[in-house]
Amino acid sequence: MGELYRGMDRAALDAAYNNGAAVRNSAEIVTDWQARSERLRNAHAATMDLRYGPAERNRIDLFPAGDRVDPLLVFIHGGYWQMRAKELFAFVAAGPLAHGISVALVGYTLAPQKRLDGIVAEIKEALSYLDDSGNRIVVSGWSAGGHLTAMAMQHPAVNGGLAISGIYDLEPMRLSYINDKLRLDAAEEQRNSPMRNEVKFDKPLVVAYGAAELPELQRQSRDFAKAAGAKLLPLAGHDHFSILEEFASPTGALTAALRTLIDR
């Protein structure tokens, strides 16, 4: 098979976006995330699985920092739009909660049960459910959630965004193994590629990535931040998985970036 994207054939392209294979201990990291997340969810059992829509995964886990949920971080999980769940990522709430920032983790229907157009619509529905004119809402997400963060920036409930290790040009998704379940066609790819649509946001957006991530992930973040007029935040020493520790920690770089966005 010949060249498909930026000089890569199918095998090279698949490898260029295979984050799990690139981080050898990714399975152990995810197991640790699960244990930490279960402990935090158990401590907030009364506000888990709040329903925002009719589909099974249309649920939100809410972690209030106090009597009110303002300010609020809305976090969107990753998994190439086709795996993982909100329950795995509760551990990231620890950093924001330590600074009085409430956290809402959004669930959404996965591919191939729903196409990407429908997934993007669900995220916007969740934001509408969480919207309160008095709230300061920052939307954030990791990997596929970074892409969904970019797609949600123009929602009226959103005051700012923090996209982490995301995919912003979906052409390589359509041409690689990821499309086996995502089933993007050229038109849907174009509609849902923030970088291809050259949108300049009128709200503050931070685009973060790990300096030890796969080169294509780093390039996508750099190119998108430039195209969108966003602040670029490279984090030294972090791969695609370890970067989330900068959210889980009250003193982490992602927590600090969130606090800056909240205080604007």
ZAGU-880268 format. One line per field, with one value per residue (C-alpha): residue number from 1; residue in one letter; z, y, x. Coordinates in Angstrom, 3 decimals. Example, Ala and Ser with C-alpha at 12.3 -4.5 7.8 and 13.67 -1.06 7.14 Angstrom:
BEGIN
num	[1 / 2]
residu	[a / s]
up	[7.800 / 7.140]
north	[-4.500 / -1.060]
east	[12.300 / 13.670]
This chain:
BEGIN
num	[1 / 2 / 3 / 4 / 5 / 6 / 7 / 8 / 9 / 10 / 11 / 12 / 13 / 14 / 15 / 16 / 17 / 18 / 19 / 20 / 21 / 22 / 23 / 24 / 25 / 26 / 27 / 28 / 29 / 30 / 31 / 32 / 33 / 34 / 35 / 36 / 37 / 38 / 39 / 40 / 41 / 42 / 43 / 44 / 45 / 46 / 47 / 48 / 49 / 50 / 51 / 52 / 53 / 54 / 55 / 56 / 57 / 58 / 59 / 60 / 61 / 62 / 63 / 64 / 65 / 66 / 67 / 68 / 69 / 70 / 71 / 72 / 73 / 74 / 75 / 76 / 77 / 78 / 79 / 80 / 81 / 82 / 83 / 84 / 85 / 86 / 87 / 88 / 89 / 90 / 91 / 92 / 93 / 94 / 95 / 96 / 97 / 98 / 99 / 100 / 101 / 102 / 103 / 104 / 105 / 106 / 107 / 108 / 109 / 110 / 111 / 112 / 113 / 114 / 115 / 116 / 117 / 118 / 119 / 120 / 121 / 122 / 123 / 124 / 125 / 126 / 127 / 128 / 129 / 130 / 131 / 132 / 133 / 134 / 135 / 136 / 137 / 138 / 139 / 140 / 141 / 142 / 143 / 144 / 145 / 146 / 147 / 148 / 149 / 150 / 151 / 152 / 153 / 154 / 155 / 156 / 157 / 158 / 159 / 160 / 161 / 162 / 163 / 164 / 165 / 166 / 167 / 168 / 169 / 170 / 171 / 172 / 173 / 174 / 175 / 176 / 177 / 178 / 179 / 180 / 181 / 182 / 183 / 184 / 185 / 186 / 187 / 188 / 189 / 190 / 191 / 192 / 193 / 194 / 195 / 196 / 197 / 198 / 199 / 200 / 201 / 202 / 203 / 204 / 205 / 206 / 207 / 208 / 209 / 210 / 211 / 212 / 213 / 214 / 215 / 216 / 217 / 218 / 219 / 220 / 221 / 222 / 223 / 224 / 225 / 226 / 227 / 228 / 229 / 230 / 231 / 232 / 233 / 234 / 235 / 236 / 237 / 238 / 239 / 240 / 241 / 242 / 243 / 244 / 245 / 246 / 247 / 248 / 249 / 250 / 251 / 252 / 253 / 254 / 255 / 256 / 257 / 258 / 259 / 260 / 261 / 262 / 263 / 264]
residu	[m / g / e / l / y / r / g / m / d / r / a / a / l / d / a / a / y / n / n / g / a / a / v / r / n / s / a / e / i / v / t / d / w / q / a / r / s / e / r / l / r / n / a / h / a / a / t / m / d / l / r / y / g / p / a / e / r / n / r / i / d / l / f / p / a / g / d / r / v / d / p / l / l / v / f / i / h / g / g / y / w / q / m / r / a / k / e / l / f / a / f / v / a / a / g / p / l / a / h / g / i / s / v / a / l / v / g / y / t / l / a / p / q / k / r / l / d / g / i / v / a / e / i / k / e / a / l / s / y / l / d / d / s / g / n / r / i / v / v / s / g / w / s / a / g / g / h / l / t / a / m / a / m / q / h / p / a / v / n / g / g / l / a / i / s / g / i / y / d / l / e / p / m / r / l / s / y / i / n / d / k / l / r / l / d / a / a / e / e / q / r / n / s / p / m / r / n / e / v / k / f / d / k / p / l / v / v / a / y / g / a / a / e / l / p / e / l / q / r / q / s / r / d / f / a / k / a / a / g / a / k / l / l / p / l / a / g / h / d / h / f / s / i / l / e / e / f / a / s / p / t / g / a / l / t / a / a / l / r / t / l / i / d / r]
up	[0.000 / -0.954 / 0.770 / 2.599 / 4.796 / 5.245 / 3.605 / 5.666 / 4.387 / 6.347 / 8.692 / 9.528 / 9.983 / 12.308 / 14.421 / 14.420 / 16.288 / 18.475 / 21.888 / 23.843 / 22.005 / 22.352 / 26.168 / 27.328 / 30.775 / 29.608 / 30.879 / 34.386 / 34.312 / 33.395 / 36.188 / 38.652 / 37.237 / 37.810 / 41.473 / 42.226 / 40.349 / 42.185 / 45.530 / 44.468 / 42.936 / 46.118 / 48.104 / 45.867 / 45.301 / 45.523 / 42.405 / 40.089 / 36.821 / 36.432 / 33.214 / 30.541 / 27.551 / 26.506 / 25.527 / 28.045 / 28.257 / 28.461 / 32.080 / 34.077 / 37.215 / 39.242 / 41.913 / 43.736 / 45.496 / 47.805 / 48.082 / 44.536 / 41.414 / 40.262 / 38.963 / 36.978 / 34.946 / 32.394 / 31.476 / 28.407 / 28.399 / 25.612 / 23.865 / 20.148 / 20.387 / 20.615 / 24.025 / 27.707 / 29.916 / 32.263 / 35.312 / 34.562 / 34.720 / 38.045 / 39.423 / 37.441 / 39.640 / 42.638 / 41.479 / 40.646 / 43.741 / 45.960 / 44.649 / 45.026 / 41.380 / 40.858 / 38.188 / 35.857 / 33.850 / 30.733 / 29.282 / 25.621 / 23.161 / 21.547 / 17.917 / 16.048 / 17.927 / 17.083 / 14.385 / 15.292 / 14.360 / 16.990 / 19.617 / 19.171 / 19.519 / 22.789 / 24.279 / 23.440 / 24.985 / 28.180 / 28.285 / 27.889 / 30.800 / 32.972 / 31.869 / 34.353 / 33.371 / 36.594 / 36.137 / 35.001 / 32.857 / 31.403 / 29.090 / 28.932 / 27.637 / 26.855 / 23.554 / 21.739 / 24.522 / 23.449 / 20.019 / 21.567 / 23.685 / 20.536 / 18.966 / 22.077 / 22.344 / 20.588 / 22.918 / 24.799 / 28.192 / 27.660 / 28.928 / 28.087 / 27.077 / 27.938 / 25.232 / 26.209 / 23.781 / 21.205 / 17.533 / 15.551 / 11.934 / 11.446 / 8.053 / 9.583 / 11.647 / 8.470 / 6.811 / 9.754 / 11.885 / 14.028 / 11.274 / 11.486 / 14.133 / 13.649 / 10.001 / 8.995 / 5.416 / 3.851 / 4.563 / 8.227 / 8.645 / 7.295 / 9.480 / 12.599 / 12.024 / 13.996 / 12.310 / 8.830 / 9.483 / 10.611 / 13.437 / 15.516 / 18.972 / 20.811 / 24.135 / 25.779 / 24.765 / 26.008 / 23.941 / 26.065 / 25.089 / 26.459 / 25.010 / 25.115 / 23.130 / 19.647 / 17.117 / 15.273 / 18.484 / 19.210 / 15.658 / 15.728 / 18.945 / 17.643 / 14.310 / 15.873 / 18.511 / 15.790 / 13.536 / 16.357 / 18.029 / 21.212 / 23.915 / 23.489 / 26.644 / 26.055 / 29.211 / 29.430 / 30.340 / 29.837 / 27.503 / 26.378 / 29.689 / 32.342 / 31.324 / 33.226 / 36.504 / 35.964 / 36.465 / 39.299 / 41.357 / 43.071 / 42.067 / 38.528 / 35.412 / 33.999 / 37.279 / 37.189 / 33.596 / 34.605 / 37.491 / 35.139 / 32.773 / 35.657 / 36.983 / 33.662]
north	[0.000 / 3.432 / 6.766 / 7.820 / 10.786 / 12.937 / 10.340 / 7.421 / 4.187 / 2.424 / 0.545 / 3.656 / 5.728 / 3.166 / 3.172 / 6.970 / 7.177 / 4.063 / 5.648 / 2.449 / 0.669 / 3.691 / 3.710 / 0.280 / 0.439 / 1.980 / -0.988 / -0.625 / 3.126 / 2.620 / 0.050 / 2.644 / 5.269 / 2.868 / 2.302 / 5.998 / 6.928 / 4.362 / 5.827 / 9.351 / 8.257 / 6.374 / 9.566 / 11.415 / 8.675 / 10.995 / 12.971 / 10.165 / 9.245 / 12.328 / 11.866 / 14.586 / 12.715 / 9.536 / 7.291 / 4.868 / 6.764 / 10.199 / 10.582 / 12.961 / 12.352 / 15.558 / 16.338 / 19.501 / 21.457 / 23.079 / 24.044 / 25.472 / 23.984 / 27.318 / 27.453 / 24.216 / 22.127 / 19.916 / 17.047 / 14.811 / 11.416 / 9.956 / 6.595 / 7.485 / 8.042 / 4.249 / 3.025 / 3.937 / 5.684 / 8.631 / 6.385 / 5.751 / 9.431 / 10.615 / 10.736 / 13.945 / 15.777 / 15.743 / 18.692 / 21.083 / 20.098 / 21.108 / 24.666 / 24.881 / 24.067 / 21.603 / 18.916 / 17.253 / 14.186 / 13.647 / 10.259 / 9.865 / 7.142 / 5.433 / 4.547 / 2.549 / 2.835 / 6.545 / 8.514 / 11.394 / 14.010 / 12.461 / 12.287 / 15.992 / 16.728 / 14.759 / 16.787 / 19.994 / 18.547 / 17.817 / 21.375 / 22.713 / 20.507 / 21.885 / 25.488 / 28.157 / 31.772 / 32.412 / 29.588 / 29.904 / 26.787 / 25.633 / 22.626 / 20.220 / 16.767 / 14.348 / 12.618 / 12.235 / 14.441 / 17.107 / 17.056 / 17.234 / 20.166 / 22.064 / 21.178 / 22.473 / 25.829 / 27.768 / 26.510 / 29.528 / 27.863 / 27.629 / 30.427 / 28.804 / 25.545 / 23.306 / 20.680 / 17.947 / 15.665 / 15.936 / 15.202 / 18.265 / 17.135 / 13.955 / 12.993 / 10.490 / 9.042 / 8.339 / 6.699 / 4.546 / 1.632 / 4.059 / 4.368 / 0.680 / 1.717 / 5.485 / 5.112 / 8.671 / 9.702 / 12.714 / 15.112 / 14.142 / 14.339 / 17.886 / 19.020 / 17.700 / 18.768 / 21.984 / 22.560 / 22.055 / 24.542 / 27.246 / 28.558 / 31.431 / 31.315 / 34.426 / 32.629 / 31.625 / 28.176 / 26.320 / 23.400 / 21.078 / 18.045 / 15.935 / 16.477 / 12.689 / 11.891 / 10.432 / 12.978 / 13.156 / 14.026 / 16.778 / 18.131 / 18.179 / 20.218 / 22.692 / 23.148 / 23.523 / 26.023 / 28.177 / 27.931 / 28.652 / 31.440 / 29.365 / 29.197 / 26.198 / 24.328 / 21.610 / 19.611 / 18.202 / 14.548 / 13.535 / 10.904 / 10.494 / 8.909 / 10.508 / 14.003 / 13.586 / 13.513 / 17.270 / 17.489 / 14.984 / 16.983 / 20.235 / 21.639 / 20.230 / 22.316 / 21.510 / 22.442 / 25.739 / 26.375 / 25.673 / 28.115 / 30.813 / 30.173 / 30.254 / 33.549 / 35.431]
east	[0.000 / 1.347 / 1.548 / -1.623 / -0.765 / 2.361 / 4.593 / 3.233 / 1.696 / -1.067 / 1.287 / 3.294 / 0.149 / -1.395 / 1.775 / 1.948 / -1.368 / -1.210 / -0.739 / -1.259 / 1.550 / 3.841 / 3.582 / 4.690 / 3.132 / -0.148 / -2.199 / -0.752 / -1.367 / -5.018 / -5.434 / -4.144 / -6.509 / -9.399 / -8.575 / -8.113 / -11.260 / -13.379 / -12.331 / -13.277 / -16.591 / -17.501 / -16.941 / -19.448 / -22.004 / -25.020 / -24.051 / -22.912 / -24.670 / -26.841 / -28.799 / -28.603 / -30.065 / -31.891 / -28.948 / -27.433 / -24.131 / -25.785 / -24.751 / -22.594 / -20.544 / -20.569 / -17.986 / -19.113 / -16.375 / -18.922 / -22.562 / -22.436 / -20.866 / -19.434 / -16.743 / -17.021 / -14.603 / -16.361 / -14.021 / -14.472 / -12.757 / -10.645 / -10.402 / -10.484 / -14.267 / -14.742 / -13.583 / -13.180 / -15.728 / -16.129 / -15.823 / -12.136 / -11.197 / -12.611 / -9.063 / -8.403 / -10.922 / -8.572 / -6.480 / -9.335 / -11.346 / -8.414 / -8.841 / -12.616 / -13.335 / -16.181 / -15.785 / -18.289 / -17.227 / -19.323 / -20.236 / -21.169 / -22.175 / -19.187 / -18.542 / -19.693 / -22.998 / -22.998 / -21.232 / -18.926 / -21.538 / -23.796 / -21.035 / -20.286 / -24.014 / -24.154 / -21.301 / -23.146 / -26.305 / -24.377 / -23.067 / -26.591 / -27.698 / -24.888 / -25.332 / -26.218 / -25.833 / -23.952 / -21.461 / -17.866 / -17.502 / -14.212 / -14.396 / -11.463 / -10.690 / -7.893 / -7.055 / -10.404 / -11.734 / -9.259 / -10.866 / -14.346 / -13.173 / -12.257 / -15.609 / -17.435 / -15.664 / -18.411 / -21.147 / -22.560 / -22.037 / -18.274 / -16.037 / -12.700 / -11.062 / -8.118 / -7.526 / -5.055 / -3.197 / -5.955 / -6.560 / -7.567 / -7.158 / -9.195 / -7.805 / -5.333 / -8.184 / -10.167 / -7.148 / -5.982 / -7.182 / -9.145 / -11.731 / -12.679 / -15.216 / -15.366 / -16.486 / -15.708 / -16.357 / -14.647 / -17.520 / -17.896 / -14.136 / -14.129 / -17.053 / -15.391 / -11.769 / -11.189 / -7.826 / -9.219 / -12.022 / -9.579 / -11.743 / -10.348 / -11.891 / -13.061 / -12.590 / -9.300 / -8.064 / -4.989 / -3.663 / -1.490 / 0.560 / 3.386 / 6.844 / 7.368 / 4.205 / 4.172 / 5.494 / 2.160 / 0.297 / 2.795 / 2.554 / -1.235 / -1.230 / 1.339 / -0.418 / -3.852 / -2.743 / -1.203 / -4.256 / -6.714 / -4.774 / -4.563 / -1.901 / 0.402 / 1.441 / 4.083 / 4.815 / 8.321 / 8.782 / 5.160 / 3.756 / 0.151 / -0.866 / 1.331 / 0.242 / -3.037 / -1.114 / -0.741 / -4.516 / -4.769 / -2.272 / -3.330 / 0.080 / 0.058 / 0.636 / -2.814 / -4.472 / -2.562 / -3.670 / -7.271 / -7.079 / -5.816 / -8.721 / -11.210 / -9.842 / -9.950]
